């Protein structure tokens, strides 16, 4: 799956979840835009880091983690609804346990829209073919019992 295809899949999954949760039109649009622009800040990350074929050093990983802040900045400059979307983009790599980035938010302090985008991004990554593994089957994944 190429980057464009994965991006479309994250948007599609995110909108489906927003619809299932009954989000209003404004919230649904924010989710959709945040899913679309979630990694826009990567344009500020040096291509040598973005395209590095092997593992990142701790220093390189720290640089990558700033992409959410850059993304928020770009969307804030666009104004209007993009400011709200920028806040969601900034929080889209936070984790429920507080170990995400950039702000270490946890639990319900992470905006719902950011949680939706984050989960859908992970689902898209798991169900996409990678050079080092086959994609997980979405139907089989959904039917596995939670232990």
RODO-2510 file (C-alpha; in nm, 4 decimals, decimal comma):
residues 147
     n   res          X          Y          Z
     1     x     0,0000     0,0000     0,0000
     2     x     0,1475     0,3351    -0,0944
     3     x     0,1261     0,6475     0,1212
     4     x    -0,1688     0,7912    -0,0742
     5     x    -0,3668     0,4694    -0,0472
     6     x    -0,2977     0,4398     0,3250
     7     x    -0,3974     0,8024     0,3766
     8     x    -0,7286     0,7402     0,1994
     9     x    -0,7858     0,4293     0,4069
    10     x    -0,7252     0,6210     0,7330
    11     x    -0,9743     0,8869     0,6216
    12     x    -1,2321     0,6254     0,5227
    13     x    -1,1946     0,4289     0,8486
    14     x    -1,2078     0,7502     1,0541
    15     x    -1,5272     0,8724     0,8872
    16     x    -1,6902     0,5314     0,9374
    17     x    -1,6074     0,5403     1,3082
    18     x    -1,7287     0,9004     1,3410
    19     x    -2,0552     0,7994     1,1776
    20     x    -2,0943     0,4923     1,4013
    21     x    -2,0357     0,7105     1,7075
    22     x    -2,3030     0,9528     1,5877
    23     x    -2,0779     1,2573     1,5738
    24     x    -2,2465     1,5688     1,4411
    25     x    -2,1617     1,7090     1,0974
    26     x    -1,9029     1,9544     1,2328
    27     x    -1,7242     1,6895     1,4444
    28     x    -1,7343     1,4409     1,1564
    29     x    -1,5737     1,6965     0,9246
    30     x    -1,3019     1,7661     1,1830
    31     x    -1,2275     1,3929     1,2071
    32     x    -1,2162     1,3643     0,8289
    33     x    -0,9807     1,6598     0,7864
    34     x    -0,7580     1,5548     1,0760
    35     x    -0,7270     1,2053     0,9274
    36     x    -0,6346     1,3574     0,5924
    37     x    -0,3798     1,6025     0,7367
    38     x    -0,2531     1,3923     1,0301
    39     x     0,1024     1,3697     0,8966
    40     x     0,1263     1,6983     0,7048
    41     x     0,3983     1,8113     0,9442
    42     x     0,6309     1,5509     0,7946
    43     x     0,7158     1,8070     0,5260
    44     x     0,9208     1,9837     0,7944
    45     x     1,1219     1,6687     0,8736
    46     x     1,4466     1,6205     0,6784
    47     x     1,4017     1,3702     0,3955
    48     x     1,7095     1,1801     0,5131
    49     x     1,5200     1,0923     0,8301
    50     x     1,1810     1,0328     0,6656
    51     x     1,3302     0,8030     0,4018
    52     x     1,5885     0,6292     0,6187
    53     x     1,5765     0,2574     0,5384
    54     x     1,6847     0,1366     0,8813
    55     x     1,5982     0,2100     1,2423
    56     x     1,6054     0,5694     1,3591
    57     x     1,8456     0,6888     1,6269
    58     x     1,6966     0,8409     1,9429
    59     x     1,7865     1,1855     1,8087
    60     x     1,6180     1,1171     1,4728
    61     x     1,3092     0,9809     1,6475
    62     x     1,2910     1,3022     1,8532
    63     x     1,2924     1,5010     1,5288
    64     x     1,0155     1,2831     1,3795
    65     x     0,8026     1,3381     1,6895
    66     x     0,7948     1,7114     1,6154
    67     x     0,5896     1,6518     1,2991
    68     x     0,2634     1,6869     1,4922
    69     x     0,3681     2,0288     1,6204
    70     x     0,4692     2,1369     1,2690
    71     x     0,1388     2,0040     1,1358
    72     x    -0,0576     2,2041     1,3904
    73     x     0,1410     2,5144     1,2993
    74     x     0,0669     2,4754     0,9294
    75     x    -0,3042     2,4215     0,9894
    76     x    -0,3223     2,7129     1,2366
    77     x    -0,1849     2,9398     0,9638
    78     x    -0,4657     2,8244     0,7338
    79     x    -0,7163     2,9594     0,9886
    80     x    -1,0874     2,8900     1,0395
    81     x    -1,1792     2,5253     1,1061
    82     x    -0,8173     2,4296     1,0343
    83     x    -0,7214     2,5592     1,3826
    84     x    -0,9457     2,3009     1,5468
    85     x    -0,8144     2,0368     1,3078
    86     x    -0,4601     2,1443     1,3966
    87     x    -0,5249     2,0642     1,7623
    88     x    -0,6483     1,7186     1,6636
    89     x    -0,3467     1,6615     1,4369
    90     x    -0,1177     1,7592     1,7231
    91     x    -0,2816     1,5015     1,9499
    92     x    -0,3153     1,2186     1,6940
    93     x    -0,0025     1,0414     1,8219
    94     x    -0,0883     1,0655     2,1902
    95     x    -0,1613     0,7386     2,3686
    96     x    -0,4241     0,6446     2,6245
    97     x    -0,1455     0,5444     2,8673
    98     x     0,0282     0,8833     2,8334
    99     x     0,3323     0,7478     2,6488
   100     x     0,2527     0,9175     2,3179
   101     x     0,3773     1,2490     2,1834
   102     x     0,4179     1,5445     2,1726
   103     x     0,2484     1,6408     2,5007
   104     x     0,2151     1,3117     2,6888
   105     x    -0,1642     1,3444     2,7080
   106     x    -0,3502     1,0458     2,8455
   107     x    -0,6990     0,9014     2,8669
   108     x    -0,9912     1,1331     2,8100
   109     x    -0,7634     1,4388     2,7923
   110     x    -0,6869     1,3282     2,4357
   111     x    -0,9550     1,4756     2,2079
   112     x    -1,2005     1,2114     2,0862
   113     x    -1,1293     1,3006     1,7241
   114     x    -0,7569     1,2424     1,7794
   115     x    -0,8299     0,9045     1,9386
   116     x    -1,0399     0,8071     1,6372
   117     x    -0,7701     0,9101     1,3896
   118     x    -0,4981     0,7371     1,5900
   119     x    -0,6852     0,4071     1,6073
   120     x    -0,7786     0,4194     1,2400
   121     x    -0,4188     0,4989     1,1440
   122     x    -0,3041     0,1925     1,3414
   123     x    -0,5741    -0,0247     1,1824
   124     x    -0,4737     0,0918     0,8361
   125     x    -0,1074     0,0163     0,9081
   126     x    -0,1883    -0,3321     1,0369
   127     x    -0,4020    -0,4202     0,7360
   128     x    -0,1533    -0,2852     0,4806
   129     x     0,1133    -0,4974     0,3158
   130     x     0,4648    -0,4100     0,4254
   131     x     0,7964    -0,5182     0,2724
   132     x     0,8655    -0,7158     0,5905
   133     x     0,5204    -0,8765     0,6480
   134     x     0,1871    -0,9648     0,4941
   135     x    -0,1183    -0,7579     0,5848
   136     x    -0,3419    -0,8697     0,8686
   137     x    -0,6840    -0,9796     0,7535
   138     x    -0,9380    -0,7224     0,8695
   139     x    -1,2160    -0,9786     0,9153
   140     x    -0,9981    -1,2200     1,1113
   141     x    -0,8615    -0,9369     1,3231
   142     x    -1,2138    -0,8194     1,4101
   143     x    -1,3221    -1,1702     1,5158
   144     x    -1,0381    -1,2456     1,7522
   145     x    -1,1598    -1,2597     2,1125
   146     x    -1,0230    -0,9988     2,3486
   147     x    -0,8270    -1,1611     2,6322
***
